[in-house]
Every structure is written in structure tokens, then in C-alpha cells.
Amino acid sequence: MARLTLTLAATVSDRSQPVLDGRIPIAGCDVVALPGEAQDIFRRTLADKAFDVAELSMSSYMVAAARGDQDYVAIPVFLSRAFRHSSIYIRKDRGIAGGADLAGKTIGMGQYQQTAGVWVRGILREECGLDTTRVHWRTGGLEKPDSRGERTRIRLPPGVDLQPIPADRTLNGMLLDGELDGLMLPPVPSALRTHPQRVGRLFPDYVAAEQAYFRKTGIFPIMHVLVIRRSLCEAHPWLPVEAYRAFAQAKAGALKALTQVNINQVSLAWAAADAARTREVLGDRMWAYGLAASRHEIEALLRYAMADGLLARAVTPEELFHPSTHSLADAD
């Protein structure tokens, strides 16, 4: 059988690097590695269908799947996970003491359909009682003007106030000028460092808030998923499982590296101790792959996205992933 040549676009992490550099092969495949920056990979995957295998925003993939886009199918490999209580920044002079106080406020973000925003809005609704339709949402570039808009088309229901900021403005500048009451996005705005008297976090002790959220819900938020060109899966039905196995092996090695104490494999002085403390909160399976292990997280994100008005129809977790991967677990 002839080997299959694949282009693989992904950000570089301890979970992807061994596959990108060939230390861990995808069986039966020759991989043309195209490491890159997440937002560029996402846009090129969605707009140009540029890659055979790609890391993709989980929310963007769900939006596309719900409207019937069949170009790619996911496998339950989650290259990025992140708690997001840390991603909410506020003006300290606006009387915002908790999530519910964001009602009536004007909040900036990079994109409405960004996965981090979907998680944060869902958390604010379900954990803080915020009616997110009462927030005025504004999108744009954080530190540099960015008028590109949403990376994939969305159609929101009436009542959602979503508008771009002026093309020559930045979210950070408008926050400092008082035109925005807060920001909701993963990068830390420079205003937090330069003007701490004006700008703070909604959850100052965000680690404690995130750990409490996990203990209550069991959710370690999924950010990115791995997708494969559907036509390749149809032509080579073995491909989804082999890709899953390669990335699961890479992730297992990354987690093992955190515990090595004879020669540190991670550039942190107390990496093993930090990993042990993390395991105390998250349990033995700190970064789960597989549909069964992550079903509750996928269901929560689908619920949040539906409440945001992002999904054209209800979607089940099974619909998102190639059928051959539904029963796979980390050990497979």
C-alpha cells in the first residue's frame, strides 16, 4: 500500500511537537509539517480548506458543523485546553463586583464566536446569573487595529448587540479611554500592566475561581480540536484512528515529562511539584482525549454556543467526530 502524504498545520506545543517533527509518526503517512500561529491556521482552514489535518478552534468547528459544512471531520484530540476565568478584565470604576454586574455594560472581545468567549459567556450565565443578551458586545483588535471580523460567518438572533469597534481603534485603547467597561479575551491587555489603578480582573484570584469551577463541574475547557479533510477519511478509513493514536502518544509523553526529576525536561524549577498539585485538582487524567472522557465538556460547550445563538441547529457530540473514533480512549 502506498504511503499517504499529509499536510499537518498545528501550533507548536509539547502535545504536538513530536508529531510535527516526526518523532512520533502517523502510521502509513508521510507528514509535511506546517507549524504556525493559531489564528492564521484557523482562518486558512476555514476559508481556504488549506490543510489535510489541522488544529482548529472548537467553537468555529461546531458553528461550521451545525450549518452543514462537511469539508472536515474532527477526531477527539484536544490540542488546547484552558480555564478562562482569567480572561475577563474590567474597569475598576464601573461598579463591577461580580459577573452579574456586567449587565448593561459594553464589553470588548476579539471575535464573538471565539471559543474562549463562548466558554466565558456560558460560565457567566450559568455560574454568575448574567443575562448575556443585556451586554453590549464590541469586537476588534486588542493592541493593533483589526477589522477582519469573524473568522467564520455567523448569524445571531435578534436581541444580541454585536458591533465592531472603529477600524482605527483598539480594544485596549478604548478600555483605557473609558469607552469600554471591560474586555473578554485570552491575551492579557497591556492596560492591566500600565494602568493597574484603572484596570483589573473580574476574578482577581482566578486560579481559585477556576479550580472551584472544575471541582463543581468537572470541566477543563476545550479550546482546539484536530480535524481531518473528510474526503481523505472516506478514501482512507484507517486514517482517523491512526492520527488519534499518534497524538495520544505524543500527549502521554508530554505529561510524563512533567514528572521527571533526575533531569528536568521542562524549564520550570518545580515542574514535578507543580504537576503533582495540578493532578490533585484535575485527577490522574489531566488532559483527556477521547469522546467518552470529554463528553460532559463537549456537551457544555454545545449548550453554551446554542445559548449564544451561534449554532444553526442542535448538534450532538457524536456528530462532531469521525465514527471510527467514538470509542477510543487515551490508552488506545
Disulfide bonds with the S-S distance in Angstrom:
none
